[in-house]
Amino acid sequence: GENVEQHPSTLSVQEGDSAVIKCTYSDSASNYFPWYKQELGKRPQLIIDIRSNVGEKKDQRIAVTLNKTAKHFSLHITETQPEDSAVYFCAASRGSSASKIIFGSGTRLSIRP
Amino acid sequence: DVKVTQSSRYLVKRTGEKVFLECVQDMDHENMFWYRQDPGLGLRLIYFSYDVKMKEKGDIPEGYSVSREKKERFSLILESASTNQTSMYLCASRSPAQGVNTEAFFGQGTRLTVV
């Protein structure tokens, strides 16, 4: 079945440094790749997404890259701040109105002051 | 603002009980999902409904069933609760726009403890 693998499971970076989280997916029919952030005690919320017709997307300090050939996609956070501390989930989904969303296992990101 | 509301924030049930978790969304979304969240395992899909009365099994459907009689409501049923179903349960919904996948919105979660 469809599978999304996410690495690393935990990540600690110095405030101001960059953080990178990587995911791979198994279903070659996937064409939508969202990233969710879950702060402690809160619900997951979408922070950025990318579709298969583009290779990169940026939103201020956050960027996502996609390599469809290798079935890899990554989240890049630059100039990290304390409020970036959270659990991040990648996900993959096919392009139909009846598609599941399959999530990775999550990355706990900690920002050291 | 999209609102996805789960009926309980915390729930404690006894082994063998039949448990109902309810989720309601107010944005006329076609797709609704039930996930369970466990440390180190991420969000695992239990069941998915792409429209009223339509459902599909996810990765871990054993011990669960679902009901979607109305578009706004998606219920998760634990037929006979067991201690290994102690977990955080998250409901989500979304509305695919012309077959294009869009953002899913999550409920606040139900922390279920089976004793």
Interface residues (C-beta under 8 A of the other chain):
Chain A: G1 Q6 S9 N31 Y32 P34 K42 R43 P44 Q45 L46 D49 R51 F89 S93 R94 G95 S96 S97 A98 S99 K100 I101 I102 F103 G104 S105 G106
Chain B: E30 N31 F33 Y35 G40 L41 G42 L43 R44 L45 F48 Y50 D51 M54 E56 G58 D59 L90 A92 R94 P96 G99 V100 N101 E103 A104 F106 G107 Q108 G109
